[in-house]
């Protein structure tokens, strides 16, 4: 799977986690289907999603969910640009994407619909970095976002479906592993084995525990 497709799927998979048990009207409903089509190669769908996002930000420049989705879209576009060989513009897009997502978190640090999209995009990005320090820095930010979201969800966590619980726990396990905190990663891997036994998440957790050099993604095991 290419870097740009992996990042896009990760961002969109986050919708399912952010959505769990949320009753309010959600901004992602307005853009996620077009974003999925964009990942499949539909440029018109991507432009439509980004136009909706831009319209929302013109209306409300501090709309955190729109900002985090613009960041996800820009990051995916950066992957496309990098794949086309335009490294300079890819870096500009990636920096703009990061600025959007960081600002969204600064505006609403306790909004799961902001925390999870940023965490999943950065987790996918961390997997494809070559610089160990860059990997650790990105992964640590991911882990903090996931930890914050999990703490918010904790009162109803056991009521969530397998997919949502698996994405939280595997995201935490993988991000802490990439951040170099093996003890924390192992705690979440063992929790997956207990709470999600006989699932794809448990299968991947067991494989990771048996071989820490296994760098295959731990999350998004039941997304598509």
PyMOL CGO cylinders between C-alpha atoms (Angstrom):
from pymol import cmd
from pymol.cgo import CYLINDER

trace = [
    CYLINDER, 0.00, 0.00, 0.00, 1.40, 3.42, -0.90, 0.3, 1, 1, 1, 1, 1, 1,
    CYLINDER, 1.40, 3.42, -0.90, 2.13, 6.07, 1.71, 0.3, 1, 1, 1, 1, 1, 1,
    CYLINDER, 2.13, 6.07, 1.71, -0.51, 8.46, 0.37, 0.3, 1, 1, 1, 1, 1, 1,
    CYLINDER, -0.51, 8.46, 0.37, -3.22, 5.78, 0.33, 0.3, 1, 1, 1, 1, 1, 1,
    CYLINDER, -3.22, 5.78, 0.33, -2.28, 4.54, 3.79, 0.3, 1, 1, 1, 1, 1, 1,
    CYLINDER, -2.28, 4.54, 3.79, -2.50, 8.04, 5.27, 0.3, 1, 1, 1, 1, 1, 1,
    CYLINDER, -2.50, 8.04, 5.27, -5.86, 8.65, 3.60, 0.3, 1, 1, 1, 1, 1, 1,
    CYLINDER, -5.86, 8.65, 3.60, -7.39, 5.39, 4.77, 0.3, 1, 1, 1, 1, 1, 1,
    CYLINDER, -7.39, 5.39, 4.77, -6.11, 5.99, 8.29, 0.3, 1, 1, 1, 1, 1, 1,
    CYLINDER, -6.11, 5.99, 8.29, -7.73, 9.41, 8.43, 0.3, 1, 1, 1, 1, 1, 1,
    CYLINDER, -7.73, 9.41, 8.43, -11.04, 8.10, 7.22, 0.3, 1, 1, 1, 1, 1, 1,
    CYLINDER, -11.04, 8.10, 7.22, -10.95, 5.06, 9.45, 0.3, 1, 1, 1, 1, 1, 1,
    CYLINDER, -10.95, 5.06, 9.45, -10.73, 7.52, 12.31, 0.3, 1, 1, 1, 1, 1, 1,
    CYLINDER, -10.73, 7.52, 12.31, -14.28, 8.60, 11.57, 0.3, 1, 1, 1, 1, 1, 1,
    CYLINDER, -14.28, 8.60, 11.57, -15.62, 5.37, 12.98, 0.3, 1, 1, 1, 1, 1, 1,
    CYLINDER, -15.62, 5.37, 12.98, -13.78, 5.89, 16.25, 0.3, 1, 1, 1, 1, 1, 1,
    CYLINDER, -13.78, 5.89, 16.25, -14.63, 9.55, 16.59, 0.3, 1, 1, 1, 1, 1, 1,
    CYLINDER, -14.63, 9.55, 16.59, -18.27, 8.78, 15.82, 0.3, 1, 1, 1, 1, 1, 1,
    CYLINDER, -18.27, 8.78, 15.82, -18.85, 6.17, 18.50, 0.3, 1, 1, 1, 1, 1, 1,
    CYLINDER, -18.85, 6.17, 18.50, -21.58, 7.28, 20.89, 0.3, 1, 1, 1, 1, 1, 1,
    CYLINDER, -21.58, 7.28, 20.89, -21.49, 10.88, 19.66, 0.3, 1, 1, 1, 1, 1, 1,
    CYLINDER, -21.49, 10.88, 19.66, -24.99, 12.27, 19.39, 0.3, 1, 1, 1, 1, 1, 1,
    CYLINDER, -24.99, 12.27, 19.39, -24.32, 15.73, 18.02, 0.3, 1, 1, 1, 1, 1, 1,
    CYLINDER, -24.32, 15.73, 18.02, -24.45, 16.65, 14.34, 0.3, 1, 1, 1, 1, 1, 1,
    CYLINDER, -24.45, 16.65, 14.34, -21.05, 15.77, 12.95, 0.3, 1, 1, 1, 1, 1, 1,
    CYLINDER, -21.05, 15.77, 12.95, -19.07, 17.72, 10.40, 0.3, 1, 1, 1, 1, 1, 1,
    CYLINDER, -19.07, 17.72, 10.40, -17.37, 14.60, 9.02, 0.3, 1, 1, 1, 1, 1, 1,
    CYLINDER, -17.37, 14.60, 9.02, -20.70, 13.39, 7.60, 0.3, 1, 1, 1, 1, 1, 1,
    CYLINDER, -20.70, 13.39, 7.60, -20.42, 16.20, 5.07, 0.3, 1, 1, 1, 1, 1, 1,
    CYLINDER, -20.42, 16.20, 5.07, -17.01, 15.20, 3.69, 0.3, 1, 1, 1, 1, 1, 1,
    CYLINDER, -17.01, 15.20, 3.69, -16.09, 11.62, 4.49, 0.3, 1, 1, 1, 1, 1, 1,
    CYLINDER, -16.09, 11.62, 4.49, -17.76, 9.90, 1.54, 0.3, 1, 1, 1, 1, 1, 1,
    CYLINDER, -17.76, 9.90, 1.54, -16.08, 12.24, -0.92, 0.3, 1, 1, 1, 1, 1, 1,
    CYLINDER, -16.08, 12.24, -0.92, -12.76, 11.69, 0.86, 0.3, 1, 1, 1, 1, 1, 1,
    CYLINDER, -12.76, 11.69, 0.86, -13.14, 7.93, 0.47, 0.3, 1, 1, 1, 1, 1, 1,
    CYLINDER, -13.14, 7.93, 0.47, -13.81, 8.39, -3.23, 0.3, 1, 1, 1, 1, 1, 1,
    CYLINDER, -13.81, 8.39, -3.23, -10.79, 10.67, -3.49, 0.3, 1, 1, 1, 1, 1, 1,
    CYLINDER, -10.79, 10.67, -3.49, -8.54, 7.94, -2.12, 0.3, 1, 1, 1, 1, 1, 1,
    CYLINDER, -8.54, 7.94, -2.12, -9.86, 5.71, -4.87, 0.3, 1, 1, 1, 1, 1, 1,
    CYLINDER, -9.86, 5.71, -4.87, -8.66, 8.24, -7.44, 0.3, 1, 1, 1, 1, 1, 1,
    CYLINDER, -8.66, 8.24, -7.44, -11.68, 10.52, -7.81, 0.3, 1, 1, 1, 1, 1, 1,
    CYLINDER, -11.68, 10.52, -7.81, -10.14, 14.00, -8.00, 0.3, 1, 1, 1, 1, 1, 1,
    CYLINDER, -10.14, 14.00, -8.00, -13.55, 15.67, -8.37, 0.3, 1, 1, 1, 1, 1, 1,
    CYLINDER, -13.55, 15.67, -8.37, -14.68, 14.12, -5.08, 0.3, 1, 1, 1, 1, 1, 1,
    CYLINDER, -14.68, 14.12, -5.08, -11.55, 15.41, -3.34, 0.3, 1, 1, 1, 1, 1, 1,
    CYLINDER, -11.55, 15.41, -3.34, -12.15, 18.91, -4.66, 0.3, 1, 1, 1, 1, 1, 1,
    CYLINDER, -12.15, 18.91, -4.66, -15.76, 18.79, -3.51, 0.3, 1, 1, 1, 1, 1, 1,
    CYLINDER, -15.76, 18.79, -3.51, -14.79, 17.70, 0.00, 0.3, 1, 1, 1, 1, 1, 1,
    CYLINDER, -14.79, 17.70, 0.00, -12.15, 20.40, 0.25, 0.3, 1, 1, 1, 1, 1, 1,
    CYLINDER, -12.15, 20.40, 0.25, -14.58, 23.04, -1.02, 0.3, 1, 1, 1, 1, 1, 1,
    CYLINDER, -14.58, 23.04, -1.02, -17.04, 22.10, 1.75, 0.3, 1, 1, 1, 1, 1, 1,
    CYLINDER, -17.04, 22.10, 1.75, -14.23, 22.34, 4.29, 0.3, 1, 1, 1, 1, 1, 1,
    CYLINDER, -14.23, 22.34, 4.29, -13.07, 25.70, 2.94, 0.3, 1, 1, 1, 1, 1, 1,
    CYLINDER, -13.07, 25.70, 2.94, -16.62, 27.05, 3.01, 0.3, 1, 1, 1, 1, 1, 1,
    CYLINDER, -16.62, 27.05, 3.01, -16.99, 26.03, 6.65, 0.3, 1, 1, 1, 1, 1, 1,
    CYLINDER, -16.99, 26.03, 6.65, -13.69, 27.71, 7.51, 0.3, 1, 1, 1, 1, 1, 1,
    CYLINDER, -13.69, 27.71, 7.51, -14.71, 30.91, 5.76, 0.3, 1, 1, 1, 1, 1, 1,
    CYLINDER, -14.71, 30.91, 5.76, -17.84, 30.86, 7.87, 0.3, 1, 1, 1, 1, 1, 1,
    CYLINDER, -17.84, 30.86, 7.87, -15.93, 29.94, 11.03, 0.3, 1, 1, 1, 1, 1, 1,
    CYLINDER, -15.93, 29.94, 11.03, -12.10, 30.10, 10.83, 0.3, 1, 1, 1, 1, 1, 1,
    CYLINDER, -12.10, 30.10, 10.83, -11.87, 28.39, 14.20, 0.3, 1, 1, 1, 1, 1, 1,
    CYLINDER, -11.87, 28.39, 14.20, -13.98, 25.36, 13.33, 0.3, 1, 1, 1, 1, 1, 1,
    CYLINDER, -13.98, 25.36, 13.33, -11.69, 22.68, 14.75, 0.3, 1, 1, 1, 1, 1, 1,
    CYLINDER, -11.69, 22.68, 14.75, -13.24, 19.69, 12.98, 0.3, 1, 1, 1, 1, 1, 1,
    CYLINDER, -13.24, 19.69, 12.98, -13.05, 21.40, 9.60, 0.3, 1, 1, 1, 1, 1, 1,
    CYLINDER, -13.05, 21.40, 9.60, -9.43, 22.29, 10.32, 0.3, 1, 1, 1, 1, 1, 1,
    CYLINDER, -9.43, 22.29, 10.32, -8.44, 18.75, 11.19, 0.3, 1, 1, 1, 1, 1, 1,
    CYLINDER, -8.44, 18.75, 11.19, -10.14, 17.44, 8.05, 0.3, 1, 1, 1, 1, 1, 1,
    CYLINDER, -10.14, 17.44, 8.05, -8.42, 20.07, 5.90, 0.3, 1, 1, 1, 1, 1, 1,
    CYLINDER, -8.42, 20.07, 5.90, -5.18, 18.90, 7.46, 0.3, 1, 1, 1, 1, 1, 1,
    CYLINDER, -5.18, 18.90, 7.46, -5.96, 15.29, 6.64, 0.3, 1, 1, 1, 1, 1, 1,
    CYLINDER, -5.96, 15.29, 6.64, -6.82, 16.23, 3.06, 0.3, 1, 1, 1, 1, 1, 1,
    CYLINDER, -6.82, 16.23, 3.06, -3.68, 18.29, 2.66, 0.3, 1, 1, 1, 1, 1, 1,
    CYLINDER, -3.68, 18.29, 2.66, -1.56, 15.47, 4.07, 0.3, 1, 1, 1, 1, 1, 1,
    CYLINDER, -1.56, 15.47, 4.07, -3.04, 13.03, 1.58, 0.3, 1, 1, 1, 1, 1, 1,
    CYLINDER, -3.04, 13.03, 1.58, -2.41, 15.53, -1.21, 0.3, 1, 1, 1, 1, 1, 1,
    CYLINDER, -2.41, 15.53, -1.21, 1.17, 15.87, 0.01, 0.3, 1, 1, 1, 1, 1, 1,
    CYLINDER, 1.17, 15.87, 0.01, 1.57, 12.14, -0.45, 0.3, 1, 1, 1, 1, 1, 1,
    CYLINDER, 1.57, 12.14, -0.45, 0.30, 12.38, -4.01, 0.3, 1, 1, 1, 1, 1, 1,
    CYLINDER, 0.30, 12.38, -4.01, 2.67, 15.27, -4.73, 0.3, 1, 1, 1, 1, 1, 1,
    CYLINDER, 2.67, 15.27, -4.73, 5.61, 13.41, -3.24, 0.3, 1, 1, 1, 1, 1, 1,
    CYLINDER, 5.61, 13.41, -3.24, 4.75, 10.36, -5.32, 0.3, 1, 1, 1, 1, 1, 1,
    CYLINDER, 4.75, 10.36, -5.32, 4.82, 12.55, -8.41, 0.3, 1, 1, 1, 1, 1, 1,
    CYLINDER, 4.82, 12.55, -8.41, 8.38, 13.58, -7.59, 0.3, 1, 1, 1, 1, 1, 1,
    CYLINDER, 8.38, 13.58, -7.59, 7.62, 17.13, -6.45, 0.3, 1, 1, 1, 1, 1, 1,
    CYLINDER, 7.62, 17.13, -6.45, 9.34, 16.96, -3.08, 0.3, 1, 1, 1, 1, 1, 1,
    CYLINDER, 9.34, 16.96, -3.08, 9.43, 20.70, -2.44, 0.3, 1, 1, 1, 1, 1, 1,
    CYLINDER, 9.43, 20.70, -2.44, 5.70, 21.23, -2.85, 0.3, 1, 1, 1, 1, 1, 1,
    CYLINDER, 5.70, 21.23, -2.85, 4.97, 18.01, -0.97, 0.3, 1, 1, 1, 1, 1, 1,
    CYLINDER, 4.97, 18.01, -0.97, 6.80, 19.42, 2.04, 0.3, 1, 1, 1, 1, 1, 1,
    CYLINDER, 6.80, 19.42, 2.04, 4.88, 22.69, 1.81, 0.3, 1, 1, 1, 1, 1, 1,
    CYLINDER, 4.88, 22.69, 1.81, 1.58, 20.77, 1.81, 0.3, 1, 1, 1, 1, 1, 1,
    CYLINDER, 1.58, 20.77, 1.81, 2.70, 18.51, 4.65, 0.3, 1, 1, 1, 1, 1, 1,
    CYLINDER, 2.70, 18.51, 4.65, 3.71, 21.52, 6.76, 0.3, 1, 1, 1, 1, 1, 1,
    CYLINDER, 3.71, 21.52, 6.76, 0.36, 23.21, 6.08, 0.3, 1, 1, 1, 1, 1, 1,
    CYLINDER, 0.36, 23.21, 6.08, -1.43, 20.00, 6.99, 0.3, 1, 1, 1, 1, 1, 1,
    CYLINDER, -1.43, 20.00, 6.99, 0.43, 19.75, 10.28, 0.3, 1, 1, 1, 1, 1, 1,
    CYLINDER, 0.43, 19.75, 10.28, -0.33, 23.38, 11.09, 0.3, 1, 1, 1, 1, 1, 1,
    CYLINDER, -0.33, 23.38, 11.09, -4.05, 22.78, 10.48, 0.3, 1, 1, 1, 1, 1, 1,
    CYLINDER, -4.05, 22.78, 10.48, -4.17, 19.69, 12.68, 0.3, 1, 1, 1, 1, 1, 1,
    CYLINDER, -4.17, 19.69, 12.68, -2.13, 21.26, 15.47, 0.3, 1, 1, 1, 1, 1, 1,
    CYLINDER, -2.13, 21.26, 15.47, -4.35, 24.36, 15.46, 0.3, 1, 1, 1, 1, 1, 1,
    CYLINDER, -4.35, 24.36, 15.46, -7.44, 22.18, 15.62, 0.3, 1, 1, 1, 1, 1, 1,
    CYLINDER, -7.44, 22.18, 15.62, -6.07, 20.47, 18.73, 0.3, 1, 1, 1, 1, 1, 1,
    CYLINDER, -6.07, 20.47, 18.73, -5.15, 23.81, 20.29, 0.3, 1, 1, 1, 1, 1, 1,
    CYLINDER, -5.15, 23.81, 20.29, -8.73, 25.01, 19.74, 0.3, 1, 1, 1, 1, 1, 1,
    CYLINDER, -8.73, 25.01, 19.74, -10.47, 21.87, 21.02, 0.3, 1, 1, 1, 1, 1, 1,
    CYLINDER, -10.47, 21.87, 21.02, -8.01, 19.65, 22.92, 0.3, 1, 1, 1, 1, 1, 1,
    CYLINDER, -8.01, 19.65, 22.92, -10.77, 17.46, 24.34, 0.3, 1, 1, 1, 1, 1, 1,
    CYLINDER, -10.77, 17.46, 24.34, -12.80, 16.88, 21.17, 0.3, 1, 1, 1, 1, 1, 1,
    CYLINDER, -12.80, 16.88, 21.17, -12.55, 13.23, 20.10, 0.3, 1, 1, 1, 1, 1, 1,
    CYLINDER, -12.55, 13.23, 20.10, -13.60, 14.19, 16.56, 0.3, 1, 1, 1, 1, 1, 1,
    CYLINDER, -13.60, 14.19, 16.56, -10.40, 16.25, 16.42, 0.3, 1, 1, 1, 1, 1, 1,
    CYLINDER, -10.40, 16.25, 16.42, -8.05, 14.08, 18.49, 0.3, 1, 1, 1, 1, 1, 1,
    CYLINDER, -8.05, 14.08, 18.49, -8.62, 10.83, 16.60, 0.3, 1, 1, 1, 1, 1, 1,
    CYLINDER, -8.62, 10.83, 16.60, -8.27, 12.12, 13.03, 0.3, 1, 1, 1, 1, 1, 1,
    CYLINDER, -8.27, 12.12, 13.03, -4.98, 13.83, 13.88, 0.3, 1, 1, 1, 1, 1, 1,
    CYLINDER, -4.98, 13.83, 13.88, -3.71, 10.78, 15.74, 0.3, 1, 1, 1, 1, 1, 1,
    CYLINDER, -3.71, 10.78, 15.74, -4.46, 8.37, 12.92, 0.3, 1, 1, 1, 1, 1, 1,
    CYLINDER, -4.46, 8.37, 12.92, -2.96, 10.59, 10.22, 0.3, 1, 1, 1, 1, 1, 1,
    CYLINDER, -2.96, 10.59, 10.22, 0.22, 11.10, 12.24, 0.3, 1, 1, 1, 1, 1, 1,
    CYLINDER, 0.22, 11.10, 12.24, 0.44, 7.40, 13.05, 0.3, 1, 1, 1, 1, 1, 1,
    CYLINDER, 0.44, 7.40, 13.05, 0.32, 6.52, 9.37, 0.3, 1, 1, 1, 1, 1, 1,
    CYLINDER, 0.32, 6.52, 9.37, 2.92, 9.21, 8.71, 0.3, 1, 1, 1, 1, 1, 1,
    CYLINDER, 2.92, 9.21, 8.71, 5.21, 7.92, 11.46, 0.3, 1, 1, 1, 1, 1, 1,
    CYLINDER, 5.21, 7.92, 11.46, 5.31, 4.47, 9.87, 0.3, 1, 1, 1, 1, 1, 1,
    CYLINDER, 5.31, 4.47, 9.87, 6.93, 5.85, 6.75, 0.3, 1, 1, 1, 1, 1, 1,
    CYLINDER, 6.93, 5.85, 6.75, 9.56, 8.10, 8.33, 0.3, 1, 1, 1, 1, 1, 1,
    CYLINDER, 9.56, 8.10, 8.33, 13.22, 7.16, 8.12, 0.3, 1, 1, 1, 1, 1, 1,
    CYLINDER, 13.22, 7.16, 8.12, 14.61, 9.42, 10.83, 0.3, 1, 1, 1, 1, 1, 1,
    CYLINDER, 14.61, 9.42, 10.83, 14.30, 7.62, 14.22, 0.3, 1, 1, 1, 1, 1, 1,
    CYLINDER, 14.30, 7.62, 14.22, 13.91, 10.90, 16.10, 0.3, 1, 1, 1, 1, 1, 1,
    CYLINDER, 13.91, 10.90, 16.10, 11.14, 12.02, 13.76, 0.3, 1, 1, 1, 1, 1, 1,
    CYLINDER, 11.14, 12.02, 13.76, 9.39, 8.67, 14.24, 0.3, 1, 1, 1, 1, 1, 1,
    CYLINDER, 9.39, 8.67, 14.24, 9.57, 8.98, 18.02, 0.3, 1, 1, 1, 1, 1, 1,
    CYLINDER, 9.57, 8.98, 18.02, 8.35, 12.58, 18.02, 0.3, 1, 1, 1, 1, 1, 1,
    CYLINDER, 8.35, 12.58, 18.02, 5.36, 11.87, 15.78, 0.3, 1, 1, 1, 1, 1, 1,
    CYLINDER, 5.36, 11.87, 15.78, 4.48, 8.65, 17.58, 0.3, 1, 1, 1, 1, 1, 1,
    CYLINDER, 4.48, 8.65, 17.58, 4.59, 10.32, 20.99, 0.3, 1, 1, 1, 1, 1, 1,
    CYLINDER, 4.59, 10.32, 20.99, 2.12, 12.96, 19.81, 0.3, 1, 1, 1, 1, 1, 1,
    CYLINDER, 2.12, 12.96, 19.81, -0.10, 10.19, 18.47, 0.3, 1, 1, 1, 1, 1, 1,
    CYLINDER, -0.10, 10.19, 18.47, 0.02, 8.32, 21.77, 0.3, 1, 1, 1, 1, 1, 1,
    CYLINDER, 0.02, 8.32, 21.77, -0.89, 11.44, 23.75, 0.3, 1, 1, 1, 1, 1, 1,
    CYLINDER, -0.89, 11.44, 23.75, -3.89, 12.08, 21.47, 0.3, 1, 1, 1, 1, 1, 1,
    CYLINDER, -3.89, 12.08, 21.47, -5.07, 8.50, 21.81, 0.3, 1, 1, 1, 1, 1, 1,
    CYLINDER, -5.07, 8.50, 21.81, -4.56, 8.53, 25.59, 0.3, 1, 1, 1, 1, 1, 1,
    CYLINDER, -4.56, 8.53, 25.59, -6.62, 11.72, 25.88, 0.3, 1, 1, 1, 1, 1, 1,
    CYLINDER, -6.62, 11.72, 25.88, -9.40, 10.27, 23.73, 0.3, 1, 1, 1, 1, 1, 1,
    CYLINDER, -9.40, 10.27, 23.73, -9.38, 6.99, 25.65, 0.3, 1, 1, 1, 1, 1, 1,
    CYLINDER, -9.38, 6.99, 25.65, -9.67, 8.82, 28.97, 0.3, 1, 1, 1, 1, 1, 1,
    CYLINDER, -9.67, 8.82, 28.97, -12.71, 10.69, 27.65, 0.3, 1, 1, 1, 1, 1, 1,
    CYLINDER, -12.71, 10.69, 27.65, -14.26, 7.46, 26.40, 0.3, 1, 1, 1, 1, 1, 1,
    CYLINDER, -14.26, 7.46, 26.40, -13.37, 5.36, 29.44, 0.3, 1, 1, 1, 1, 1, 1,
    CYLINDER, -13.37, 5.36, 29.44, -16.82, 5.52, 31.14, 0.3, 1, 1, 1, 1, 1, 1,
    CYLINDER, -16.82, 5.52, 31.14, -18.46, 3.88, 28.10, 0.3, 1, 1, 1, 1, 1, 1,
    CYLINDER, -18.46, 3.88, 28.10, -15.48, 2.10, 26.58, 0.3, 1, 1, 1, 1, 1, 1,
    CYLINDER, -15.48, 2.10, 26.58, -16.71, -1.42, 27.33, 0.3, 1, 1, 1, 1, 1, 1,
    CYLINDER, -16.71, -1.42, 27.33, -19.97, -0.60, 25.53, 0.3, 1, 1, 1, 1, 1, 1,
    CYLINDER, -19.97, -0.60, 25.53, -18.24, 0.21, 22.24, 0.3, 1, 1, 1, 1, 1, 1,
    CYLINDER, -18.24, 0.21, 22.24, -18.09, -2.30, 19.42, 0.3, 1, 1, 1, 1, 1, 1,
    CYLINDER, -18.09, -2.30, 19.42, -15.07, -4.45, 18.71, 0.3, 1, 1, 1, 1, 1, 1,
    CYLINDER, -15.07, -4.45, 18.71, -13.88, -2.22, 15.89, 0.3, 1, 1, 1, 1, 1, 1,
    CYLINDER, -13.88, -2.22, 15.89, -13.85, 0.95, 17.97, 0.3, 1, 1, 1, 1, 1, 1,
    CYLINDER, -13.85, 0.95, 17.97, -12.18, -0.68, 20.97, 0.3, 1, 1, 1, 1, 1, 1,
    CYLINDER, -12.18, -0.68, 20.97, -9.66, -2.37, 18.71, 0.3, 1, 1, 1, 1, 1, 1,
    CYLINDER, -9.66, -2.37, 18.71, -8.74, 0.87, 16.98, 0.3, 1, 1, 1, 1, 1, 1,
    CYLINDER, -8.74, 0.87, 16.98, -8.18, 2.68, 20.26, 0.3, 1, 1, 1, 1, 1, 1,
    CYLINDER, -8.18, 2.68, 20.26, -6.08, -0.05, 21.85, 0.3, 1, 1, 1, 1, 1, 1,
    CYLINDER, -6.08, -0.05, 21.85, -4.09, -0.97, 18.77, 0.3, 1, 1, 1, 1, 1, 1,
    CYLINDER, -4.09, -0.97, 18.77, -3.45, 2.69, 18.00, 0.3, 1, 1, 1, 1, 1, 1,
    CYLINDER, -3.45, 2.69, 18.00, -2.06, 3.11, 21.49, 0.3, 1, 1, 1, 1, 1, 1,
    CYLINDER, -2.06, 3.11, 21.49, 0.02, -0.05, 21.29, 0.3, 1, 1, 1, 1, 1, 1,
    CYLINDER, 0.02, -0.05, 21.29, 1.56, 0.88, 17.95, 0.3, 1, 1, 1, 1, 1, 1,
    CYLINDER, 1.56, 0.88, 17.95, 2.18, 4.52, 18.77, 0.3, 1, 1, 1, 1, 1, 1,
    CYLINDER, 2.18, 4.52, 18.77, 3.90, 3.73, 22.07, 0.3, 1, 1, 1, 1, 1, 1,
    CYLINDER, 3.90, 3.73, 22.07, 5.98, 1.04, 20.34, 0.3, 1, 1, 1, 1, 1, 1,
    CYLINDER, 5.98, 1.04, 20.34, 7.12, 3.51, 17.68, 0.3, 1, 1, 1, 1, 1, 1,
    CYLINDER, 7.12, 3.51, 17.68, 7.77, 6.11, 20.39, 0.3, 1, 1, 1, 1, 1, 1,
    CYLINDER, 7.77, 6.11, 20.39, 10.15, 3.66, 22.07, 0.3, 1, 1, 1, 1, 1, 1,
    CYLINDER, 10.15, 3.66, 22.07, 7.97, 2.97, 25.14, 0.3, 1, 1, 1, 1, 1, 1,
    CYLINDER, 7.97, 2.97, 25.14, 7.89, -0.80, 24.91, 0.3, 1, 1, 1, 1, 1, 1,
    CYLINDER, 7.89, -0.80, 24.91, 6.40, -1.35, 28.37, 0.3, 1, 1, 1, 1, 1, 1,
    CYLINDER, 6.40, -1.35, 28.37, 3.40, 0.86, 27.58, 0.3, 1, 1, 1, 1, 1, 1,
    CYLINDER, 3.40, 0.86, 27.58, 2.98, -0.78, 24.19, 0.3, 1, 1, 1, 1, 1, 1,
    CYLINDER, 2.98, -0.78, 24.19, 3.09, -4.24, 25.74, 0.3, 1, 1, 1, 1, 1, 1,
    CYLINDER, 3.09, -4.24, 25.74, 0.42, -3.32, 28.28, 0.3, 1, 1, 1, 1, 1, 1,
    CYLINDER, 0.42, -3.32, 28.28, -1.98, -2.40, 25.49, 0.3, 1, 1, 1, 1, 1, 1,
    CYLINDER, -1.98, -2.40, 25.49, -1.07, -5.45, 23.42, 0.3, 1, 1, 1, 1, 1, 1,
    CYLINDER, -1.07, -5.45, 23.42, -1.85, -7.73, 26.35, 0.3, 1, 1, 1, 1, 1, 1,
    CYLINDER, -1.85, -7.73, 26.35, -5.07, -5.85, 26.99, 0.3, 1, 1, 1, 1, 1, 1,
    CYLINDER, -5.07, -5.85, 26.99, -6.06, -6.53, 23.36, 0.3, 1, 1, 1, 1, 1, 1,
    CYLINDER, -6.06, -6.53, 23.36, -5.42, -10.25, 23.88, 0.3, 1, 1, 1, 1, 1, 1,
    CYLINDER, -5.42, -10.25, 23.88, -7.77, -10.26, 26.88, 0.3, 1, 1, 1, 1, 1, 1,
    CYLINDER, -7.77, -10.26, 26.88, -10.51, -7.88, 25.74, 0.3, 1, 1, 1, 1, 1, 1,
    CYLINDER, -10.51, -7.88, 25.74, -10.53, -8.69, 22.02, 0.3, 1, 1, 1, 1, 1, 1,
    CYLINDER, -10.53, -8.69, 22.02, -9.64, -12.36, 21.95, 0.3, 1, 1, 1, 1, 1, 1,
    CYLINDER, -9.64, -12.36, 21.95, -10.30, -14.24, 18.70, 0.3, 1, 1, 1, 1, 1, 1,
    CYLINDER, -10.30, -14.24, 18.70, -10.24, -11.00, 16.69, 0.3, 1, 1, 1, 1, 1, 1,
    CYLINDER, -10.24, -11.00, 16.69, -7.91, -9.68, 13.98, 0.3, 1, 1, 1, 1, 1, 1,
    CYLINDER, -7.91, -9.68, 13.98, -6.62, -7.22, 16.57, 0.3, 1, 1, 1, 1, 1, 1,
    CYLINDER, -6.62, -7.22, 16.57, -5.63, -10.06, 18.91, 0.3, 1, 1, 1, 1, 1, 1,
    CYLINDER, -5.63, -10.06, 18.91, -3.93, -11.87, 16.05, 0.3, 1, 1, 1, 1, 1, 1,
    CYLINDER, -3.93, -11.87, 16.05, -1.78, -8.86, 15.23, 0.3, 1, 1, 1, 1, 1, 1,
    CYLINDER, -1.78, -8.86, 15.23, -1.10, -8.17, 18.92, 0.3, 1, 1, 1, 1, 1, 1,
    CYLINDER, -1.10, -8.17, 18.92, 0.16, -11.71, 19.42, 0.3, 1, 1, 1, 1, 1, 1,
    CYLINDER, 0.16, -11.71, 19.42, 2.40, -11.41, 16.37, 0.3, 1, 1, 1, 1, 1, 1,
    CYLINDER, 2.40, -11.41, 16.37, 3.88, -8.16, 17.68, 0.3, 1, 1, 1, 1, 1, 1,
    CYLINDER, 3.88, -8.16, 17.68, 4.54, -9.63, 21.11, 0.3, 1, 1, 1, 1, 1, 1,
    CYLINDER, 4.54, -9.63, 21.11, 6.29, -12.58, 19.49, 0.3, 1, 1, 1, 1, 1, 1,
    CYLINDER, 6.29, -12.58, 19.49, 8.44, -10.38, 17.24, 0.3, 1, 1, 1, 1, 1, 1,
    CYLINDER, 8.44, -10.38, 17.24, 9.01, -6.72, 18.12, 0.3, 1, 1, 1, 1, 1, 1,
    CYLINDER, 9.01, -6.72, 18.12, 10.73, -6.18, 14.79, 0.3, 1, 1, 1, 1, 1, 1,
    CYLINDER, 10.73, -6.18, 14.79, 7.36, -6.77, 13.08, 0.3, 1, 1, 1, 1, 1, 1,
    CYLINDER, 7.36, -6.77, 13.08, 6.44, -3.29, 11.83, 0.3, 1, 1, 1, 1, 1, 1,
    CYLINDER, 6.44, -3.29, 11.83, 3.15, -4.16, 10.18, 0.3, 1, 1, 1, 1, 1, 1,
    CYLINDER, 3.15, -4.16, 10.18, 0.32, -1.81, 11.23, 0.3, 1, 1, 1, 1, 1, 1,
    CYLINDER, 0.32, -1.81, 11.23, -1.63, -2.89, 14.28, 0.3, 1, 1, 1, 1, 1, 1,
    CYLINDER, -1.63, -2.89, 14.28, -4.78, -0.87, 13.67, 0.3, 1, 1, 1, 1, 1, 1,
    CYLINDER, -4.78, -0.87, 13.67, -7.34, -0.70, 10.86, 0.3, 1, 1, 1, 1, 1, 1,
    CYLINDER, -7.34, -0.70, 10.86, -7.69, -4.48, 10.93, 0.3, 1, 1, 1, 1, 1, 1,
    CYLINDER, -7.69, -4.48, 10.93, -11.45, -4.47, 10.33, 0.3, 1, 1, 1, 1, 1, 1,
    CYLINDER, -11.45, -4.47, 10.33, -12.00, -1.19, 8.46, 0.3, 1, 1, 1, 1, 1, 1,
    CYLINDER, -12.00, -1.19, 8.46, -12.33, -2.37, 4.85, 0.3, 1, 1, 1, 1, 1, 1,
]
cmd.load_cgo(trace, "trace")
